[in-house]
Amino acid sequence: MFSLNNKTALITGGASGIGLAIAKTFAQAGAHVHILDLNGEQAEQAASDIRKDGAMVTSHAVDVSNQTQVMDVIGQIAGQGPIHILVNNAGVSHIGNVETTSEADFDRIFRINVKGVYNCLFATIPHLKVNGGGVILNMASVAATLGLTDRFAYSMSKGAVLTMTLSVAKDYLKDKIRCNCISPARVHTPFVDGFLAKSYPGQEAEMFEKLSKTQPIGRMAQPQEVGALALYLCSDEAGFVTGCDYPLDGGFTRLNT
């Protein structure tokens, strides 16, 4: 079950964190994985590490907010054979309310988290249509549907990802393109460790424990757990699933009181 043999999968932001976990999981399931990341050197290092297990992984340096770059890279990949899966994972975070969010902050979040997803959809969907269908998975967040403190711009961007997911799922039913999104709560990635080191020097362990316990299950998710759900949603076993938002949140959405 959940085989991706003979499938080509594009994963944006695939060089680290959740994207890297998805890349590893998909490669283990037999897909030819293409890692698209702003950091080309890090992307190639990730691809090289995964290839050591005999997997097919190719890296590409690309800024998802630049439509020309996205069109060129995805066009090159499509020229080598059919594309079956797109995972829109690339994104950046921001902490602040509306008053502490500068115009530059807002524009950066929008450019990467919203326009970046649009660019990849715009470049990939025509190829999926030609190939007779495919799967799109977007990375949203619990911030898309909940009011979280100091996440004004980030929540805006993830709300847009959620509604883009619904629009694409509806518009391309006839083309046999499925589109879903995952909404994680806190996931333990290097970003979290860096944030704690920068914001709470000397209190990292204490704050990590506090943030972990905001999930009713009592811990943060591991990146590979997001990868496992992504594998299911992009596999043939999920062929009846489209237009859905999957909270992977340790009970954060429904069980917090």
Beta strands, then each sheet from edge to edge (+ up, - down):
strand 1: 8-12
strand 2: 32-37
strand 3: 56-61
strand 4: 85-88
strand 5: 134-139
strand 6: 177-184
strand 7: 245-248
sheet 1: 3+ 2+ 1+ 4+ 5+ 6+ 7+
end
